[in-house]
Amino acid sequence: MYKIAVDGPAASGKSSTSSMVASKLGFSHLISGNLYRAITHGLLKAFECICLEDNKQKEYIQNLRIEMMNKRVILNDEDVSDMLREEQIDTNVNAVAKEEFVRNKVTMVQRSIIDAERNGIVIDGRDTGSKIMPDADLKVYLTASPETRANRRLKESSGESYEELLEAIKKRDHEDKTRKHSPLIIVKDSVVIENDNMTLEETADEIIRYFRKARTFN
């Protein structure tokens, strides 16, 4: 079974690129961020506010059932896929995702999905190559300048200015790289792709080229 890990900062194109790579290779695709978003959605639905020091909320997370079915995220038997981009989730997901026990829960879910796969899988996230799939056939670190990434976000923005988006991306980069548990790093055996001047398809094809080269070498 083939494994491709794609890591990178916010708005680097990880999910869109990984989806295209998986489609071209006939592999499954898992967006790690959607698992954290699903947990955040569950917390917001079950409690008035998120307070992860609360033992009831910790117990709630430990008992959550999270599954992937046909690219849909199933939380306690409910399909929550279409609810994961709500503003409340955007506001709270970073705080949820930095907690060690939350990351451990997501890691368990990710590994169960990997174990069930028989052909190949592409997983994108921030600790995929360093923690989730250190044995991946190919590890990619996908990145672009903060300015490029802010411009990408601007195209899908619902009102924020370029300056606000740029500041938010720089802040998120700092948080991701300095958090205590599973920080965003470039693992030593990863391929770094800077896609500032590349299209989505060019980026996907570059990853596939590296994958085929790695598969031949291995």
Short mmCIF file of the C-alpha atoms (twelve columns), coordinates in Angstrom:
data_MODEL
# 
_entry.id   MODEL 
# 
loop_
_atom_site.group_PDB 
_atom_site.id 
_atom_site.type_symbol 
_atom_site.label_atom_id 
_atom_site.label_alt_id 
_atom_site.label_comp_id 
_atom_site.label_asym_id 
_atom_site.label_seq_id 
_atom_site.Cartn_x 
_atom_site.Cartn_y 
_atom_site.Cartn_z 
_atom_site.pdbx_PDB_model_num 
ATOM 1   C CA . MET A 1   0.000   0.000  0.000   1 
ATOM 2   C CA . TYR A 2   1.414   3.366  -1.073  1 
ATOM 3   C CA . LYS A 3   1.481   6.408  1.203   1 
ATOM 4   C CA . ILE A 4   2.031   10.063 0.328   1 
ATOM 5   C CA . ALA A 5   2.291   12.660 3.115   1 
ATOM 6   C CA . VAL A 6   1.754   16.319 2.239   1 
ATOM 7   C CA . ASP A 7   2.498   18.927 4.906   1 
ATOM 8   C CA . GLY A 8   2.672   22.678 4.760   1 
ATOM 9   C CA . PRO A 9   1.437   25.969 6.183   1 
ATOM 10  C CA . ALA A 10  -1.997  27.535 5.809   1 
ATOM 11  C CA . ALA A 11  -3.151  28.340 2.247   1 
ATOM 12  C CA . SER A 12  -0.262  26.468 0.643   1 
ATOM 13  C CA . GLY A 13  -2.741  24.442 -1.407  1 
ATOM 14  C CA . LYS A 14  -2.269  21.176 0.493   1 
ATOM 15  C CA . SER A 15  -5.830  19.891 0.305   1 
ATOM 16  C CA . SER A 16  -6.619  20.873 -3.288  1 
ATOM 17  C CA . THR A 17  -3.293  19.535 -4.514  1 
ATOM 18  C CA . SER A 18  -3.552  16.318 -2.498  1 
ATOM 19  C CA . SER A 19  -7.066  15.743 -3.808  1 
ATOM 20  C CA . MET A 20  -5.832  16.038 -7.398  1 
ATOM 21  C CA . VAL A 21  -2.839  13.783 -6.734  1 
ATOM 22  C CA . ALA A 22  -5.099  11.143 -5.182  1 
ATOM 23  C CA . SER A 23  -7.553  11.377 -8.076  1 
ATOM 24  C CA . LYS A 24  -4.827  10.984 -10.705 1 
ATOM 25  C CA . LEU A 25  -3.269  8.009  -8.923  1 
ATOM 26  C CA . GLY A 26  -6.531  6.346  -7.936  1 
ATOM 27  C CA . PHE A 27  -5.716  6.697  -4.230  1 
ATOM 28  C CA . SER A 28  -7.839  7.713  -1.256  1 
ATOM 29  C CA . HIS A 29  -7.441  11.205 0.191   1 
ATOM 30  C CA . LEU A 30  -7.714  12.328 3.799   1 
ATOM 31  C CA . ILE A 31  -7.748  15.977 4.858   1 
ATOM 32  C CA . SER A 32  -6.417  15.910 8.411   1 
ATOM 33  C CA . GLY A 33  -7.843  19.342 9.148   1 
ATOM 34  C CA . ASN A 34  -11.372 18.058 8.638   1 
ATOM 35  C CA . LEU A 35  -10.963 15.702 11.596  1 
ATOM 36  C CA . TYR A 36  -10.047 18.614 13.874  1 
ATOM 37  C CA . ARG A 37  -12.938 20.593 12.442  1 
ATOM 38  C CA . ALA A 38  -15.315 17.704 13.124  1 
ATOM 39  C CA . ILE A 39  -14.228 17.563 16.764  1 
ATOM 40  C CA . THR A 40  -14.658 21.336 17.058  1 
ATOM 41  C CA . HIS A 41  -18.138 21.074 15.540  1 
ATOM 42  C CA . GLY A 42  -19.049 18.377 18.055  1 
ATOM 43  C CA . LEU A 43  -17.820 20.456 20.990  1 
ATOM 44  C CA . LEU A 44  -19.745 23.536 19.863  1 
ATOM 45  C CA . LYS A 45  -22.888 21.465 19.477  1 
ATOM 46  C CA . ALA A 46  -22.573 19.683 22.829  1 
ATOM 47  C CA . PHE A 47  -21.374 22.542 25.048  1 
ATOM 48  C CA . GLU A 48  -22.138 26.254 25.430  1 
ATOM 49  C CA . CYS A 49  -18.470 27.140 25.021  1 
ATOM 50  C CA . ILE A 50  -15.205 25.333 24.444  1 
ATOM 51  C CA . CYS A 51  -13.093 24.856 27.567  1 
ATOM 52  C CA . LEU A 52  -10.692 21.973 27.041  1 
ATOM 53  C CA . GLU A 53  -9.611  21.970 30.679  1 
ATOM 54  C CA . ASP A 54  -13.118 20.726 31.500  1 
ATOM 55  C CA . ASN A 55  -13.005 16.988 32.176  1 
ATOM 56  C CA . LYS A 56  -16.463 16.569 30.643  1 
ATOM 57  C CA . GLN A 57  -15.198 17.974 27.356  1 
ATOM 58  C CA . LYS A 58  -12.090 15.783 27.483  1 
ATOM 59  C CA . GLU A 59  -14.266 12.729 28.096  1 
ATOM 60  C CA . TYR A 60  -16.578 13.792 25.269  1 
ATOM 61  C CA . ILE A 61  -13.657 13.936 22.837  1 
ATOM 62  C CA . GLN A 62  -12.265 10.593 23.979  1 
ATOM 63  C CA . ASN A 63  -15.642 8.939  23.329  1 
ATOM 64  C CA . LEU A 64  -16.259 10.499 19.913  1 
ATOM 65  C CA . ARG A 65  -16.656 8.134  16.969  1 
ATOM 66  C CA . ILE A 66  -15.120 9.641  13.846  1 
ATOM 67  C CA . GLU A 67  -15.193 7.811  10.522  1 
ATOM 68  C CA . MET A 68  -14.591 8.550  6.853   1 
ATOM 69  C CA . MET A 69  -17.092 7.152  4.346   1 
ATOM 70  C CA . ASN A 70  -16.824 8.054  0.645   1 
ATOM 71  C CA . LYS A 71  -14.879 11.222 1.509   1 
ATOM 72  C CA . ARG A 72  -17.576 12.234 4.021   1 
ATOM 73  C CA . VAL A 73  -16.803 12.881 7.697   1 
ATOM 74  C CA . ILE A 74  -19.100 10.947 10.027  1 
ATOM 75  C CA . LEU A 75  -19.228 12.100 13.658  1 
ATOM 76  C CA . ASN A 76  -21.202 9.856  16.025  1 
ATOM 77  C CA . ASP A 77  -23.143 8.466  13.043  1 
ATOM 78  C CA . GLU A 78  -23.957 11.977 11.708  1 
ATOM 79  C CA . ASP A 79  -22.566 13.269 8.414   1 
ATOM 80  C CA . VAL A 80  -21.053 16.637 9.354   1 
ATOM 81  C CA . SER A 81  -19.086 17.207 6.135   1 
ATOM 82  C CA . ASP A 82  -21.128 20.218 5.024   1 
ATOM 83  C CA . MET A 83  -20.833 21.951 8.405   1 
ATOM 84  C CA . LEU A 84  -17.054 22.047 8.730   1 
ATOM 85  C CA . ARG A 85  -16.468 25.511 7.214   1 
ATOM 86  C CA . GLU A 86  -18.757 27.438 9.533   1 
ATOM 87  C CA . GLU A 87  -17.370 30.651 11.019  1 
ATOM 88  C CA . GLN A 88  -17.572 29.369 14.599  1 
ATOM 89  C CA . ILE A 89  -15.408 26.413 13.664  1 
ATOM 90  C CA . ASP A 90  -12.891 28.689 11.904  1 
ATOM 91  C CA . THR A 91  -12.641 30.726 15.105  1 
ATOM 92  C CA . ASN A 92  -12.121 27.798 17.477  1 
ATOM 93  C CA . VAL A 93  -10.377 25.017 15.557  1 
ATOM 94  C CA . ASN A 94  -6.805  26.236 16.096  1 
ATOM 95  C CA . ALA A 95  -7.222  26.230 19.881  1 
ATOM 96  C CA . VAL A 96  -8.723  22.741 19.752  1 
ATOM 97  C CA . ALA A 97  -6.053  21.339 17.431  1 
ATOM 98  C CA . LYS A 98  -3.091  22.406 19.561  1 
ATOM 99  C CA . GLU A 99  -4.126  20.248 22.539  1 
ATOM 100 C CA . GLU A 100 -2.098  17.050 22.884  1 
ATOM 101 C CA . PHE A 101 -5.032  14.803 23.807  1 
ATOM 102 C CA . VAL A 102 -6.980  16.083 20.789  1 
ATOM 103 C CA . ARG A 103 -4.043  15.413 18.478  1 
ATOM 104 C CA . ASN A 104 -3.677  11.930 19.958  1 
ATOM 105 C CA . LYS A 105 -7.360  11.260 19.274  1 
ATOM 106 C CA . VAL A 106 -7.005  12.405 15.669  1 
ATOM 107 C CA . THR A 107 -3.846  10.328 15.252  1 
ATOM 108 C CA . MET A 108 -5.781  7.214  16.310  1 
ATOM 109 C CA . VAL A 109 -8.482  7.975  13.733  1 
ATOM 110 C CA . GLN A 110 -5.924  8.644  10.999  1 
ATOM 111 C CA . ARG A 111 -4.080  5.396  11.661  1 
ATOM 112 C CA . SER A 112 -7.295  3.371  11.622  1 
ATOM 113 C CA . ILE A 113 -8.095  4.890  8.216   1 
ATOM 114 C CA . ILE A 114 -4.579  4.083  6.971   1 
ATOM 115 C CA . ASP A 115 -4.820  0.506  8.247   1 
ATOM 116 C CA . ALA A 116 -8.093  -0.012 6.376   1 
ATOM 117 C CA . GLU A 117 -6.645  1.215  3.065   1 
ATOM 118 C CA . ARG A 118 -5.417  -1.382 0.578   1 
ATOM 119 C CA . ASN A 119 -4.332  0.589  -2.500  1 
ATOM 120 C CA . GLY A 120 -2.856  3.961  -1.672  1 
ATOM 121 C CA . ILE A 121 -3.584  7.069  0.359   1 
ATOM 122 C CA . VAL A 122 -2.634  10.751 0.289   1 
ATOM 123 C CA . ILE A 123 -2.917  12.542 3.625   1 
ATOM 124 C CA . ASP A 124 -2.410  16.271 4.006   1 
ATOM 125 C CA . GLY A 125 -1.887  18.129 7.250   1 
ATOM 126 C CA . ARG A 126 0.850   19.647 9.367   1 
ATOM 127 C CA . ASP A 127 2.404   16.613 11.068  1 
ATOM 128 C CA . THR A 128 1.700   13.905 8.502   1 
ATOM 129 C CA . GLY A 129 5.292   13.132 7.560   1 
ATOM 130 C CA . SER A 130 6.718   13.688 11.039  1 
ATOM 131 C CA . LYS A 131 4.131   11.806 13.118  1 
ATOM 132 C CA . ILE A 132 1.277   10.152 11.207  1 
ATOM 133 C CA . MET A 133 3.125   8.487  8.315   1 
ATOM 134 C CA . PRO A 134 6.873   8.642  9.008   1 
ATOM 135 C CA . ASP A 135 7.143   5.592  6.740   1 
ATOM 136 C CA . ALA A 136 5.444   7.304  3.777   1 
ATOM 137 C CA . ASP A 137 6.769   6.460  0.308   1 
ATOM 138 C CA . LEU A 138 6.924   10.196 -0.350  1 
ATOM 139 C CA . LYS A 139 6.887   13.142 2.038   1 
ATOM 140 C CA . VAL A 140 6.180   16.565 0.596   1 
ATOM 141 C CA . TYR A 141 6.447   19.968 2.239   1 
ATOM 142 C CA . LEU A 142 4.295   22.296 0.163   1 
ATOM 143 C CA . THR A 143 4.769   25.999 0.694   1 
ATOM 144 C CA . ALA A 144 4.599   29.500 -0.771  1 
ATOM 145 C CA . SER A 145 5.417   32.967 0.508   1 
ATOM 146 C CA . PRO A 146 3.010   34.534 3.030   1 
ATOM 147 C CA . GLU A 147 2.168   37.153 0.404   1 
ATOM 148 C CA . THR A 148 1.200   34.536 -2.183  1 
ATOM 149 C CA . ARG A 149 -0.881  32.673 0.361   1 
ATOM 150 C CA . ALA A 150 -2.634  35.858 1.482   1 
ATOM 151 C CA . ASN A 151 -3.565  36.600 -2.132  1 
ATOM 152 C CA . ARG A 152 -5.031  33.102 -2.453  1 
ATOM 153 C CA . ARG A 153 -7.127  33.634 0.653   1 
ATOM 154 C CA . LEU A 154 -8.215  37.029 -0.652  1 
ATOM 155 C CA . LYS A 155 -9.859  35.363 -3.657  1 
ATOM 156 C CA . GLU A 156 -12.096 33.332 -1.361  1 
ATOM 157 C CA . SER A 157 -12.458 35.982 1.348   1 
ATOM 158 C CA . SER A 158 -15.815 37.167 2.617   1 
ATOM 159 C CA . GLY A 159 -14.677 40.669 3.427   1 
ATOM 160 C CA . GLU A 160 -11.217 40.627 5.012   1 
ATOM 161 C CA . SER A 161 -8.577  42.878 3.489   1 
ATOM 162 C CA . TYR A 162 -5.273  41.633 2.072   1 
ATOM 163 C CA . GLU A 163 -3.440  43.144 5.046   1 
ATOM 164 C CA . GLU A 164 -5.698  41.350 7.539   1 
ATOM 165 C CA . LEU A 165 -5.274  38.036 5.746   1 
ATOM 166 C CA . LEU A 166 -1.491  38.438 5.527   1 
ATOM 167 C CA . GLU A 167 -1.272  39.170 9.243   1 
ATOM 168 C CA . ALA A 168 -3.505  36.178 10.048  1 
ATOM 169 C CA . ILE A 169 -1.345  33.856 7.944   1 
ATOM 170 C CA . LYS A 170 1.873   35.049 9.587   1 
ATOM 171 C CA . LYS A 171 0.282   34.570 13.004  1 
ATOM 172 C CA . ARG A 172 -0.904  31.058 12.104  1 
ATOM 173 C CA . ASP A 173 2.547   30.167 10.734  1 
ATOM 174 C CA . HIS A 174 4.125   31.185 14.026  1 
ATOM 175 C CA . GLU A 175 1.572   29.217 16.055  1 
ATOM 176 C CA . ASP A 176 1.979   26.102 13.904  1 
ATOM 177 C CA . LYS A 177 5.771   26.142 14.037  1 
ATOM 178 C CA . THR A 178 6.104   26.894 17.750  1 
ATOM 179 C CA . ARG A 179 3.304   24.843 19.319  1 
ATOM 180 C CA . LYS A 180 4.413   22.309 21.907  1 
ATOM 181 C CA . HIS A 181 2.803   19.228 20.382  1 
ATOM 182 C CA . SER A 182 3.465   18.126 16.787  1 
ATOM 183 C CA . PRO A 183 4.738   21.463 15.427  1 
ATOM 184 C CA . LEU A 184 4.921   22.101 11.701  1 
ATOM 185 C CA . ILE A 185 8.421   21.119 10.585  1 
ATOM 186 C CA . ILE A 186 10.214  20.158 7.397   1 
ATOM 187 C CA . VAL A 187 11.295  16.555 7.948   1 
ATOM 188 C CA . LYS A 188 14.765  15.775 6.648   1 
ATOM 189 C CA . ASP A 189 13.659  13.327 3.939   1 
ATOM 190 C CA . SER A 190 10.821  15.446 2.545   1 
ATOM 191 C CA . VAL A 191 10.680  17.102 -0.866  1 
ATOM 192 C CA . VAL A 192 10.127  20.860 -0.565  1 
ATOM 193 C CA . ILE A 193 7.939   22.344 -3.301  1 
ATOM 194 C CA . GLU A 194 7.483   26.113 -3.474  1 
ATOM 195 C CA . ASN A 195 4.396   26.655 -5.593  1 
ATOM 196 C CA . ASP A 196 4.176   30.463 -5.747  1 
ATOM 197 C CA . ASN A 197 4.377   30.390 -9.550  1 
ATOM 198 C CA . MET A 198 2.814   26.981 -10.180 1 
ATOM 199 C CA . THR A 199 -0.758  26.073 -11.055 1 
ATOM 200 C CA . LEU A 200 -2.658  23.487 -9.064  1 
ATOM 201 C CA . GLU A 201 -2.154  20.875 -11.778 1 
ATOM 202 C CA . GLU A 202 1.546   21.668 -12.157 1 
ATOM 203 C CA . THR A 203 1.991   21.185 -8.419  1 
ATOM 204 C CA . ALA A 204 0.073   17.896 -8.440  1 
ATOM 205 C CA . ASP A 205 2.065   16.609 -11.413 1 
ATOM 206 C CA . GLU A 206 5.329   17.527 -9.686  1 
ATOM 207 C CA . ILE A 207 4.325   15.489 -6.632  1 
ATOM 208 C CA . ILE A 208 3.358   12.541 -8.839  1 
ATOM 209 C CA . ARG A 209 6.727   12.759 -10.600 1 
ATOM 210 C CA . TYR A 210 8.536   12.596 -7.260  1 
ATOM 211 C CA . PHE A 211 6.287   9.729  -6.136  1 
ATOM 212 C CA . ARG A 212 7.039   7.651  -9.226  1 
ATOM 213 C CA . LYS A 213 10.735  8.347  -8.813  1 
ATOM 214 C CA . ALA A 214 10.607  7.303  -5.136  1 
ATOM 215 C CA . ARG A 215 8.613   4.176  -5.954  1 
ATOM 216 C CA . THR A 216 11.165  3.148  -8.599  1 
ATOM 217 C CA . PHE A 217 14.053  3.794  -6.226  1 
ATOM 218 C CA . ASN A 218 12.429  1.823  -3.401  1 
# 
